Structures are given as structure tokens and as C-alpha cells.
Amino acid sequence: MRVEWLSVAARNHTSQLVVSSTPFVIVYRIEGKVIIILRLLHGAQQWPPAS
């Protein structure tokens, strides 16, 4: 199985990493040389939450 990664810029200075062939999206932020994982979402969830 081949897994592809697609990273897209998102709101609030975060990025989203879409893992192909899975329903998961990783919301993260890069600070210097550190990657901070903020959330691991199922593709059916909305991020950020609606106000």
C-alpha cells in the first residue's frame, strides 16, 4: 500500500496534513525546528470548530 501526504495551509497559523487512503487529517504548526501536532481528526470532522 502506498501512502501519500498532502500538506495545506490552514487558518490560525496552522497547516493540515491529509493522509491519502485514510479518513485522517493531522492539524499541526511548525515553531522553529519543532512540529507541534494539535489535532488528529477524522475527515468527517470540521476544524476549526464552527463558532
Residue pairs with C-beta under 8 A, 6 or more apart in sequence:
1 21
2 21
3 19
3 20
3 21
3 22
4 20
4 21
5 17
5 18
5 19
5 20
6 17
6 18
6 20
7 15
7 16
7 17
7 18
8 15
8 16
8 18
9 15
10 16
10 27
10 47
11 48
12 48
13 29
14 27
14 28
14 29
14 38
15 27
15 28
15 29
15 30
16 25
16 26
16 27
16 28
16 47
17 25
17 26
17 27
17 28
18 25
19 25
19 26
23 42
23 43
23 44
24 40
24 41
24 42
24 43
25 40
25 41
25 42
25 43
25 47
26 37
26 39
26 40
26 41
27 37
27 38
27 39
27 40
27 41
27 47
28 35
28 36
28 37
28 38
29 35
29 36
29 38
30 36
39 47
41 47
